[in-house]
Structures are given as structure tokens and as C-alpha cells.
Amino acid sequence: MSHDDEPPAARRRFLAQGAAAAAALLAGGQARSDEAAPPGIPEWMKTPGADVGSQTYGLPSRFEAGVIRNVPKGLPQYISASSRTPLQDLDGILTPNGLFYERHHGGIPDIDPARHRLMIHGLVDRPLVLTMDDLRRFPSESHIYFLECSGNPGFEAIKGRTASDLVGLVSCAEWTGVRLATVLAEAGLRPEARWVVAEGADSAAMTRSIPIAKCLDDALLVYSQNGERLRPQQGYPLRVLLPGFEGNMSVKWLRRLNVTAEPAYSREETAKYTDLMPDGTARQFTFVMEAKSIVTRPSGTQRIAPGFHEITGLAWSGRGRIRDVQVSTDAGRTWQDAALQAPVLSRALTRFRLPWTWDGTPTTIASRAIDETGYVQPSFSDLTAVRGLKSFYHNNAVVPWRIAADGEVVNGYA
Amino acid sequence: MSHDDEPPAARRRFLAQGAAAAAALLAGGQARSDEAAPPGIPEWMKTPGADVGSQTYGLPSRFEAGVIRNVPKGLPQYISASSRTPLQDLDGILTPNGLFYERHHGGIPDIDPARHRLMIHGLVDRPLVLTMDDLRRFPSESHIYFLECSGNPGFEAIKGRTASDLVGLVSCAEWTGVRLATVLAEAGLRPEARWVVAEGADSAAMTRSIPIAKCLDDALLVYSQNGERLRPQQGYPLRVLLPGFEGNMSVKWLRRLNVTAEPAYSREETAKYTDLMPDGTARQFTFVMEAKSIVTRPSGTQRIAPGFHEITGLAWSGRGRIRDVQVSTDAGRTWQDAALQAPVLSRALTRFRLPWTWDGTPTTIASRAIDETGYVQPSFSDLTAVRGLKSFYHNNAVVPWRIAADGEVVNGYA
């Protein structure tokens, strides 16, 4: 179901039919006769504004100075840390590059693209060292994909206040680059090739092993994000992009692809980024980010008045398209299908919306995503029944928001 | 035809079949055995990089400082002027907000959204004055649409050097807002309503008349662009967005909608933004931007070497989807279908690509767009045969790029 399929007339009827909704819209604002009190001429119309080109690279309004990446306070160091996208302040499905979430393991390197090289070696017929100019001469593709850290939010972090605190380690962009398969074909894979070990040019030499099937499927080597070149925080000048896989496998500042028969068993796939199960064993190589969703509006720290509201949020799945998002406004007793904004793209964020009139009674709202494989986003109790509480990564549980009598919205887990 | 339909194997065969292409790829770069000369450890791996959150709102790399809006030099004033998107430096279909083209008629106002009001009056049952909070409570939609100035490039401006000089007054973004039809229904249109006169809160009080049919169709009142709130240059906190219509009708800093029986005949629809025809009459109210395209790479001021290249560019139509883009590499004698990047969206920029091996012979390359109505982008001579040379606006002619023996790319009109 998509807004595109719904004529404006249907929504006009929706507003007109619901007397409470229409009244609430007006009561919430300052609607009144313009004869009675037309707005005056504001001071910004009385003198010329700023010049064209006063910002050759533009920035947000000073009135949006609070819409920034959510950086945790008081950490012992910030070279291995993360900052989160302010999901509750954003609309649509795209994340502006300036607000894309960060997770670095050795800080953000300052790389000169003219001096950057990508080396491809190991089980290949023709080892290659490629410049950025070389890479830009290969056939290119563009796709809109989400990227999510597998520690989003972790199992103990569900005590956060905002949507950003809870699941702000997910963002979405249009990526442009060359298929990894194309570049590997140029090098010539040997028959025994099973893994490609990617290494970043940061001070952590971030290293992850990628199964060859993914490398030959939809993996990209990307140099652009949302139209312009990658930002330094996102791997400038080159990163791997593995659609639907946990974020840190999409190695940033990519300098080396070592084609191997075995994985590297690097720190980030042994000591970290594994899932400790109830029986004490560690689940390794959990690549795909399962279906997930969150209501971003209304959400934690916001306050609502009784009357009409549009409940809206984001859903995504590492396995493909979102088929449905169900929203509950009665603490999970009943669920309604939300409208999905077209086009619904595979492994992109998907915007959902549901009209709702709040009667002022305290309640809990939540969303759950269902992807094209039929997988249903679990409740936290269903998830922990399988996974236990020793895990840190891969928590895709439903996020409930509790709404108090005064309209304050708080984390339903807190 | 879309890359999504084409398995990677096809492209592998493409590279392998074309010995010249593969050889050129290698010759153009520094491909060599890694045993012979593996890249050393760059200095940016030897010390920790910048902290997470060192930019709470991120910016491009310092090595991309030249990718900025293209501001004309030496104008007598800059409050009524334009800056252009650097199309030749961008990939994909989206324009980052910082590089979105500008056209202002009284400078850029600095508007406090808490004090901004939208007044809806005239031929309505219930005049309204709405705050931004009111507008954000209406049901919302998000769509990816291009926006183009009708003076892009003008008829005399075809002597520019870069793709940005020529047609840089076009950009594309994901817009979020409420359908204008929904808000007009709230006010209640009277039967005699035929036009809505939109007024901006800039010092020019930019005023344009919008036919009621467009207002009740896909017109939006938008507050967000590419996920975040509109930038001041794009109408913060509120603008009209009329998909496919000439840019200045999408009035920025929107403060007033006056519902009328007749258009306003404002300066911007009489003295300006009309098309002077060969017989001396002026064609007025030319709303829809017709189909157009441009090759962005290789394009003016770039220099190419013989060998494999991907020809790529952008196509768009105010009437709907792009059906086909044809590319000529022999000065218009023959045309080949380019691949279109999926999803091809209605009234969005569409990225096209064609693999090409340049043999070093001087030639001219160009693209022409065909939209879903069957309309074919005209040559400049076909266009001027109808329109003459007295026009300024609505030039959608084919742009040829001439490639010299040394690989320099120059404007084919120059």
C-alpha cells in the first residue's frame, strides 16, 4: 500500500469525515480569520536577504543548529566510538551526508585521493594496484541502500531516551561505484577463492572477511554518496558497500582486497561482532541485518496533544524489501497496516505512516516490520527467549513508546 | 533497460571481450604486480585519525574543496542572481543540499520558523493562518523530484564551458511535505476558485499564479529536503513544490496562498518568464519543463585518453518518466540506447550510462532524451526553427560535446 495509490480526495474525505481530527488540527494551531488578524509583514521581507553564493557549499538554517549527530558524552576516548543519526528530526528515507551515523575504530583518516591506492592480490591471476582514476573508469551503478551498525542498539542500550539513542546507528543514502565483481574479474579469480579480506587505510587497519558469493553478487566499491564524493567519515575516497550486511563489513578507506581460501578471523570477527548465545558459544559471521522498524514521530522526548497525529517511522531489512509495517496504538493488543511510501526499495529505509487520533488516554505505540521473506520483527522478549541476554550485537526487537496522560513520550522499555 | 536486470556476468564478459577496453583500463592506471611494488603504509595509517563527532554536522573532504556551487563572477549585485550545481562532479541522481542550485530575486531571508505563518485566503470558506507546527500535523508524503529553472541555460548562454555552466540550474532531491490539496480542503475551496497565487516571504515577495488543477493534483507544501529541513536557500521553512513545472513557480519562503478566479499577472509571469516568439507575441504560462538531457562525463573542461570510458549523464522530463536516452558518439550520425539506472522515477533526474571505447579520433558526443509521452528532446536548430532566437526561457536543446585529438572536451556549440 502506498500513498501514490491513494488519490488526494481520499485524504480530503479522511480529514473532513473525522470531525475530531479536523477540529484538533485547528485547535492545535492558530487558525483564525485573516480579516481578524492577518500576519504582518515580517522584518525579513523589509530588507534584502543574503547574496546568491554567500555559501558556495550550503549549510542548514541557524534555527536547525540542534539537528546534529548524537555524540555520547564523557567517553574516555573518541577515536573508537560512534555517533548517531537524529532519526526523530528527519523526514523521508534519505540521510543527509552531514548527519550520516559514524562508527570509527581508529579515528577518521585524512586521505589524499591522488595518493590513495587499492591493491587486489592473493588468489588472483593478475594482482592489481588501482588509482581512484582507474576505479572511476569502470562501469558504474547507483543504488539507495541503508547501512546499519550491528550494535544498534546493543542489548543493554535500550534505556536511551530518543529514537536516535535507540537505533540511530542506521542511515540511508544513494551510493555510486563499481561492482566488486567487475574489478575482481579484471584481476581474475582463481578457482580456490572463497573469501575476500578487505582492509581499511585507517590507523586501525580495519579488517573484515567477505564471503565470495557476496563479492560476486551485489557488493560495490563506492566513491560517491548522495551525489557527491564520500565524506571522510564514510570512507573517502573509497569503501566497500555490502547491501544488507552489518555496517562494519562495508570497510571504509579501502586499500586492500586479499583474495583467500579462508577468512582472516580478524579482531572484528572474533573478539567483537560475534553473538554470545545462552549456551556460551559464540555465533560468528552473522552478516545479514534482519528486519527492523521504529516509530520516529511521535517518539521519545517529544510531547503530543490530544487530537490528530500522523504516526510515522522507518523500516528496513537486510534481506530485501519491506512487505508490511504494522503499528499498534494500544500496547500491542491490535495492529494496523501502515501506508508505505513508494517506491519501496530493496535494502533501503522505507518510510511508513498511519493516521491516528489520540484521545488523551495513556497508551503505548510501536511498529513491527515484515519483510519480503515473511520474517516478522520480534518483540524483545521473543528475541531474548532465543538469544538470551549475553549478546550485544544484532538486536532488532520492536521499540515501544509510552505516552503519558500529559502527552510526554518515553521509551517503553525504561 | 536497467543495470538491475543485467547480471554481473554480462559486464564481466563485456570487459573480457573487449581486449582494447581491458588493456586501456590497465594502461590508464598503474596496474602492476603487487610483488613488484606493493603500496607502502601511508602516513594516515600511522597515527590515529580525527575523533568521532569532530564534525557534529559533517562536511566534504578538504580535497573536494573545488566541488562547489558555480557562482557567476563580476555581477553588479547578487541578491537577484543564480548559482549552478556542479553536475560534472556528481554521480547518481540526487543533489546534496549544499550543492543544490540557487535562484533568488531578493536575497535569502533568515526566517525564524516559530514566527513564520502561512495565510490561506481569498475564495475559501474558512481562511486559515497556519504555523509550521500545524503544517507538520497534516498527513505527509515524500517524493524524489527534479527542480529546474526555466532559464537553464537561456538561449544565449550556450557558450559556457562546463556542464554546470550550460544546464547547472537543475537539481534533484527527496522532498517531504503535505499535499497542497489537503490544506486547501481544510480551508474549503469555493466553486469559482481557478488559481492560487503564492507569495514568498523574501524581500522580493516573489509571486506566482498556480492553476487550480495543479494545486489539486500533485502540488506539495514541503518543509524537508533530502531528509532534513529545507535549507534557507531552498525556502526554509516552507515552499511550494510543483513537480515538473518551471522552478520559480515552486515559491520559496511561502507565506501566502490567495485563492482567486484570475491569475495575478505578476512581474514574474509577464515581464519575465515568458517566451518571445518569432512573430513578436509572448507565450505566457509555459509551466511544464520539457524533456532534456546532458552528458556529464566526459564533458566540457575534462580531458580523456583513448580507451574505455563510460559515457554518463542525466535526463529528465516535466511530463513524467524518461523512456529512453539515446547517445551519439559520431556527431549525430548514429544513436545508441543508453542504460537507465533503476528505479526510473516520474519527474526525477534519471542517470544514463553507455560503455564506449574512444579510438583517439576527434568526434562529437551528445545525448537526447525521450519521455513517456514519446516527446523527443530537440536539436538546437529544430528548437529555434519554431521558437526563433528572441526567447530566453525554456531552451531544452541537445548539448553536444566536441572531443579534440588531444582528448580535450569542449562545448560543441562554442
Interface residues (C-beta under 8 A of the other chain):
Chain A: H3 P8 R11 R12 F14 L15 A16 A22 L25 L26 G28 G29 Q30 A31 R32 S33 D34 E35 A37 P38 P39 P42 W44 M45 K46 T47 P48 G49 A50 D51 V52 G53 S54 Q55 T56 Y57 G58 L59 P60 S61 R62 F63 E64 V67 I68 R69 V71 Y78 I79 S80 A81 S82 S83 D89 L90 D91 G92 I93 L94 T95 P96 N97 G98 L99 F100 E102 R103 H104 G106 G107 I108 P109 D110 I111 D112 P113 A114 R115 H116 R117 M119 H121 R126 P127 L128 V129 L130 T131 D133 D134 R137 F138 P139 S140 E141 S142 E174 W175 T176 R179 A181 T182 A185 E186 A201 D202 S203 A205 L216 D217 Y223 S224 N226 G227 E228 R229 R231 P232 Q233 Y236 P237 R255 F308 H309 E310 T312 Q341 P343 L345 R351 R353 P355
Chain B: H3 P8 R11 R12 F14 L15 A16 A22 L25 L26 G28 G29 Q30 A31 R32 S33 D34 E35 A37 P38 P39 P42 W44 M45 K46 T47 P48 G49 A50 D51 V52 G53 S54 Q55 T56 Y57 G58 L59 P60 S61 R62 F63 E64 V67 I68 R69 V71 Y78 I79 S80 A81 S82 S83 D89 L90 D91 G92 I93 L94 T95 P96 N97 G98 L99 F100 E102 R103 H104 G106 G107 I108 P109 D110 I111 D112 P113 A114 R115 H116 R117 M119 H121 R126 P127 L128 V129 L130 T131 D133 D134 R137 F138 P139 S140 E141 S142 E174 W175 T176 R179 A181 T182 A185 E186 A201 D202 S203 A205 L216 D217 Y223 S224 N226 G227 E228 R229 R231 P232 Q233 Y236 P237 W253 R255 G307 F308 H309 E310 T312 Q341 P343 L345 R351 R353 P355
